[in-house]
Amino acid sequence: MAGQLINDFKNGLWQENPIFRLVIGMCPTLAVTNTTENGLAMGIATLFVLLSSEIVISTIKKLIPSNVRIPSYILIIATFVTFVDYFLKAFFPSIAASLSLFVPLIVVNCLILGRQEAFASKNPVHRSIADALGMGLGFTWALTLLGAIREFLGMGSIFGLQILGAWYKPMIIMVLPAGAFISLGILVGIMNIISREG
C-alpha cells in the first residue's frame, strides 16, 4: 500500500513529469515563466486546483453519470479555479495581474482534466491525493526552474533579487516567448539524456 502511494507520488516528479516528460500544460509553461515568481505562483495555483479536484472527484466518482462526467469534472475544477483567482486578487494583486487570464485558463489545462479522467475517476481518494501531489509538485518545480533560468539569463536576477552586476548584458530574448521555447527545448533534452543514462 505505502509502496503504491510512493510510486503514485514519484511518477509526477520525474518519470511522468507533466512539463518535461508528458509535455502537457504548455500554455502556462510558455506564457508565464518569464520570472521565477510567476512560475512558482502558477505552479502552486495549479497544484491546489489539481489536489482539490482529484479529492472531490475521487470521492464522488460513483455518483457522476458517465455521460456527463467531463462537464461535471470541468464544473468542479472551475469552482476551485475561481477560489484561486479571487484569493490571488485579494492577497497577491501584483501576481494576479502578472498571471492575468492564465489563472482562469487552469480550468481547461489538460494536465488537470487528464488526471481526473485517467486517475481520480478510477482510484480511491488516498491514491488520488498521492497522484495530485506528485503531478502538482512536478509541474511546480518545472515551472519554477524554467522561470528561474529565463529570469536569470534575461534580467540577471532570481525572485527579483539582482544576482549579476551592471557588467552583465541581459539576454532579452529569454524573457520573450522565444526564450520559453529555447529554455524548454534544452531542459527537455537534458531530461531525456539523464533518463537514458539513469
N, C-alpha and C positions, 0 to 999 in steps of 0.2 A: 504493500500500500504506500509506504513512505517513498520507496524507490520510484514508483509510478508518478507520484506527485513531484518528485525532484526532476524526473525526466520531462514532465509537462512544463515545469518551470524553466529548465535549462534550454529546452528547444528554442524558445523565442529569443534567448540571449545570444545564441551563436548559430546553431545548426539551421534553424529556420528564421533567422533574423529578418524581420519584415522589410527592412531597407536594403541590406547588403546581400541577402540570400534569396528572399522571395521577390524582391523588387516590387513591392506594393505600397500604396500610400504615398506615391511620388509627388502629388500636388503640394502638400505642405513641406515635403522634404526639399523640393527645389525652390519654393516660393519664400519661406520664412527663415531659412537658415543663414541669412546674411550676418547674423550676430549669434553669439553663444547664448545670450539671454533669451532670444526669440526661440531658438531650437529647444532649449530646456523647458520653456513655458509651454510650447506646443506639445512637447513630449509628455509633460505632466498632465496637461488637459486631456490628451488622448488616452493616457493610462487610466485616469479617473473614469472617463466615459466607458472605456473597454471593460474595466473591472466591474463597475456598477451594472452595466447592461448584461454582462455574462452572468452575474449573480442572479439578477431578476429573471432572465430568460431560462437559465438552467433550473430555477425554482419552479417556474410556471409552465414549462415546456409542454406538459401533458394537457394543459388547459387551452393551448393555442391550436385551433383547427389548421390542418396542413395547407388548406387552400388560401389562408390569409396570414401565413407565418411571416413572409417578408414584410408586408405592410405593418404587422404587429411589431417586428423587430425594429423597423425604422421609427415607429412611434415611441418605443421605449428608449431607443438611442437618442432621439430628438429631445426627449424630456431631460436627459442628463446633460446634453449639449447646451440646452437653454440655461440650465443651472450654472454650468461653467461660464457661459458667456456673460451672464449677469454678475457672477462672482468677480470675474476679471474686471468688468466695467466699474464695479463698486469699489474694489480694493486695490486694483492694479491698472488704473486707467491708461498709463503710458504703454504697458504691454498690450492691453486690449486694443489700443489704437494701432500699434505695430502689427499685430496679428490680423486686425480688421476682419474681413469676411472669411478668413481661413478657419476661424473658430466655428462659425455656423456650418462650414463645409465638412466638419468632422462627421456630421450625420451621414454623409454619403462616402466616407472614407472606406475603401474596400477592405482594409485591414479589419475594421470593427465589424462591418456587416458579414464579412467572410468568416470571422471567428464565431459569430453567433450561429451561422448556418453549419459550419464544419465541426464545431466543438461544443459550444454551450447547449445546443439543442439536442445533443446526443449523449452528454455526460453528466454525472452528478455535480452538485454545487462545489464540493471541495476540489475536484479536478478542474472545474471551470475557473475557480479562483487562482489556482496554480498556473493555468494556461494564460489567463489575463495578466497576471503579474509578470510572467516571463516575456510574453509578447509586448506588453506595455513598457517594461523596463528596457527591452531590446530596442524598441522604437525610440525611447527617450535617449538612451546612450548614443544611438546612431545619429539622431538629430543634433544632440549636443556636440558630439565630435565634429560633425560636418560644420556646424555653426562656429566652433572654436577655430577650425582650420581656416575657414573663409574670413572670419573677423581678424585673425592674427595676420594673415597674408594681405588682406585688403585694407586694414586700418592700423596694424601693429599693436592691437590690444586684444584682451580676452576679458569678457564680462565688463567691458567699458574701461578697464584699467590699462593704461598705456604701458606696454612692456618694452617695445622698441623705441629708441630715442629719435631725435629730429633727423638723424642721419639716414633713417630708413625711408625709402621711397615706396609708398604703398602700391600694391598691385590692384588697381581699381577694378580690374576685370573680376576679381574674386568676390566682390560684393554685388556684382551684376548677375543676371540669370546664367550667363555663360560660365561663370565661376562655379555655380552649383553643379552644372553638368561635368565640368572638368574634375572637380573635387570628388564627386560621387563616382565617376568612372575610375579614378585612381584608387579610391578606397575599395570599390568592388573588386578590382584587380588584385589588390593586396590581400583581401579576404579569401579570394579563390586560391592564391598561392599558399597562404597559411593552411587552408583546409586540405589542399593536396598533399602538403608536406606532413601534416599532423596525423 
